[in-house]
Structures are given as C-alpha cells and as structure tokens.
C-alpha cells in the first residue's frame, strides 16, 4: 500500500470517527443516528440554564429563622465585623517541673478566636488544663463577687476549638504540669484580642508571677 493510499484511508477513518463518535458525544450532533444507537449522544454537554435572581437583596439586620427556605438579608449573630485584621500567633509556654502557668487574652465581648494547643514531646499525662474567663477589675462591680466562667477543664495532651467571648474581659488557659520534668505547651491561635500575656506562674506552689486583672 503506497503512501497516498494510506493517507486517504487515514483521512477517511478520521472523518468517520468524527461523524459517528465525536459529534454525538461532544456536541449532541448525530447525522448518522449511530450516536443514539451506541448511547454516545448521552455524553454530550447539555446547556446549563442559570436562574436569574428575582428577589430584592436587603442588608438590614434580621433575626435568624432556621426554617426559612432562603435568607435575603444579613442575619444578626452569624457575622461580626471587626475594625482590624485578626491576629495569628504561635506561643510556646515553658512550664517547669511542678509548674503552673496562666495565659490570658484580653477580649471585647462577642469577639472570637480559634485555637489548638499541645504538649510537645509528652511522656506522660501532659497537663491539667482549665480554660476560663473573668471580667477585668474595672468591670468586676457588674458581676457577682469572685465571678469566673469555666469553658473546659480536664487532663490531656492537646485540645482544639473555637471560642467567642461571652463578655469583655480576660479569657484563656491555666496549665498545670503533670508530667515528670519541664514541658512546653505550644499554643497556636488566630482571632481577635486586644493583648495577651502570662498572668500567673508558680513553681512547686511558690508564686513567681501574679499580674493584676
């Protein structure tokens, strides 16, 4: 078979493939009817109709209705806008043998952070932790005497979660080392707070740091 014959047969085969297979499968065009016979027309791309929005979008804040089929306005409580970008930090908290540390974040009410802490290279039970908050000294008169709100307590090696401050004040973590020897608790946190600092530290019951709230 000479070269001209080969090229002619190749062109014929390519054209047949285009008519029988490609057109029905890709474009829904089936001049021979074989596309329908072999089910190739079902593979064709169908036009997508985009429904036009026919409602009036309102930006008035409304109450959340979990039974609503659609929401056409902003919903109070589902979004809280801030004046500044969020913070993002990784804080290594060194805790001595028989040590205790309290690390707090000063937060306005309704602000949020997401967090994850873990005891690095733990050999035992990790830490006793107490995640809690209380008002500042200036706001304490608006709360019961000695008011403190607990969010999570227990023992472990790690915890992750999100938190929204129920009131303005100091919110954060107390860790007690229940390992043998000094440890490091790595706290990764992103969100909104005015400042953060170590508020309390003790070693074997002896207070080293005790910041006023």
C-alpha positions in Angstrom: 0.0 0.0 0.0 1.5 3.3 -1.1 1.7 6.4 1.0 -1.1 8.2 -0.9 -3.5 5.3 -0.2 -2.5 5.2 3.5 -3.2 8.9 3.9 -6.5 8.6 2.1 -7.6 5.8 4.3 -6.4 7.6 7.4 -8.4 10.7 6.5 -11.5 8.6 5.8 -11.2 6.9 9.2 -10.7 10.2 11.0 -13.7 11.7 9.3 -15.9 8.7 10.1 -14.8 8.8 13.7 -15.7 12.5 13.8 -19.2 11.9 12.4 -20.0 8.7 14.3 -18.4 9.4 17.7 -17.1 12.9 18.3 -20.0 14.9 17.1 -22.7 12.9 19.1 -20.6 12.7 22.2 -19.2 16.2 22.4 -21.9 18.3 20.7 -25.1 16.2 20.6 -25.0 16.2 16.7 -25.9 12.8 15.3 -26.2 12.8 11.5 -25.9 9.0 11.1 -28.1 8.0 14.1 -25.3 5.7 15.3 -24.6 8.1 18.2 -28.1 7.3 19.6 -27.7 3.6 18.9 -24.4 3.4 20.9 -25.5 5.9 23.6 -22.9 8.5 22.7 -25.3 11.4 22.5 -26.0 11.0 26.2 -22.4 12.1 26.8 -22.9 15.4 25.0 -22.6 18.6 27.1 -26.1 20.0 27.8 -26.6 23.7 28.1 -26.8 25.0 31.6 -29.6 27.4 32.5 -28.7 29.9 35.2 -31.8 31.1 37.1 -31.9 34.8 37.4 -32.1 36.3 40.9 -35.6 37.7 41.2 -35.5 39.0 44.8 -34.5 42.2 46.4 -31.4 41.8 48.5 -31.7 43.7 51.7 -28.8 44.5 54.1 -31.0 45.2 57.1 -30.1 43.0 60.0 -32.8 40.5 60.9 -33.3 37.5 63.2 -32.2 34.1 62.2 -35.0 31.7 61.1 -33.7 28.2 60.8 -36.9 27.1 58.9 -36.5 29.7 56.2 -36.0 28.4 52.7 -33.9 31.4 51.8 -32.3 34.4 53.5 -32.4 37.7 51.7 -30.9 39.8 54.5 -28.0 39.9 56.9 -28.6 37.8 60.0 -27.6 39.1 63.4 -25.2 36.8 65.2 -23.9 34.9 62.1 -21.3 37.6 61.2 -19.5 40.1 63.4 -17.4 42.7 61.6 -14.1 43.9 63.0 -12.2 47.1 62.5 -8.8 45.4 62.2 -7.4 42.2 60.7 -7.2 39.2 63.0 -4.1 38.2 65.0 -2.3 34.9 64.4 0.4 33.6 66.8 2.2 30.5 67.9 3.1 30.8 71.6 5.4 28.4 73.3 4.7 28.3 77.1 7.5 26.8 79.1 6.3 25.1 82.3 8.8 23.9 84.9 8.6 20.6 86.8 5.7 21.1 89.3 4.9 24.3 87.5 1.7 26.2 86.8 1.0 28.9 84.2 -2.0 31.0 83.4 -2.0 32.7 79.9 -4.8 35.1 79.1 -6.2 37.1 76.2 -7.9 40.4 76.7 -11.0 40.3 74.5 -14.0 42.5 73.9 -17.4 40.8 74.1 -18.5 38.8 71.1 -15.0 38.5 69.6 -13.7 35.1 68.5 -10.5 33.1 68.2 -9.7 29.6 67.0 -7.0 27.7 68.9 -5.1 24.5 69.2 -2.6 23.6 72.0 -0.5 20.5 72.5 2.2 19.3 74.9 5.4 18.9 72.9 7.3 15.6 73.4 4.9 14.4 76.1 6.0 11.3 78.1 3.0 11.0 80.5 -0.4 12.6 81.1 0.5 16.1 79.8 -1.2 18.9 81.8 -4.2 19.7 83.8 -6.0 22.5 82.0 -8.7 25.0 82.9 -10.0 27.2 80.1 -11.9 30.0 81.7 -12.6 33.7 81.8 -13.4 36.6 84.1 -14.0 40.3 83.9 -11.4 43.0 84.4 -11.1 44.7 87.7 -12.9 47.8 86.3 -15.9 45.7 85.2 -15.9 43.3 88.3 -18.5 45.5 90.0 -21.0 44.5 87.3 -20.6 40.8 88.2 -21.1 38.6 91.3 -18.2 38.7 93.7 -15.4 36.4 92.5 -17.2 35.7 89.2 -15.4 33.3 86.8 -16.8 31.3 83.9 -15.4 27.9 83.1 -15.3 26.8 79.5 -13.4 23.5 79.6 -11.5 21.5 82.3 -9.6 18.2 82.3 -6.3 16.5 81.7 -4.7 15.8 78.4 -2.1 16.3 75.8 -3.9 18.5 73.3 -7.1 20.4 72.6 -8.5 22.4 69.6 -11.6 24.5 69.2 -13.1 27.9 68.7 -14.2 30.4 71.3 -16.4 33.5 71.4 -16.1 35.8 74.4 -19.5 36.0 76.2 -18.4 39.2 78.0 -15.5 41.6 77.8 -12.5 40.6 80.0 -9.7 38.1 80.3 -10.1 34.7 78.7 -7.6 32.0 78.4 -5.8 28.9 79.8 -4.4 27.7 83.0 -2.0 24.8 82.7 -0.5 22.6 85.5 2.4 20.4 84.6 1.6 16.8 85.5 4.5 15.3 83.5 7.8 14.4 85.1 10.2 17.3 84.3 9.8 20.6 82.5 7.5 20.8 79.4 6.5 23.1 76.6 2.9 23.7 75.7 2.6 25.1 72.1 -0.5 27.3 71.6 -1.5 28.2 68.0 -4.2 30.8 67.9 -5.8 33.1 65.4 -8.6 35.7 66.0 -9.3 38.9 67.8 -8.0 40.2 71.1 -6.5 43.4 72.4 -3.5 42.0 74.1 -2.2 38.7 75.5 0.2 37.9 78.4 1.2 35.5 81.0 -0.8 36.4 84.1 0.3 33.8 86.7 3.2 31.4 87.2 4.1 29.2 90.2 6.7 26.5 90.8 6.0 23.9 93.4 3.4 26.2 94.9 5.7 29.2 95.1 4.3 32.2 93.1 6.7 33.7 90.6 4.3 35.9 88.5 0.9 37.2 89.5 -0.4 40.0 87.3 -3.5 42.0 88.3 -6.5 41.6 86.0 
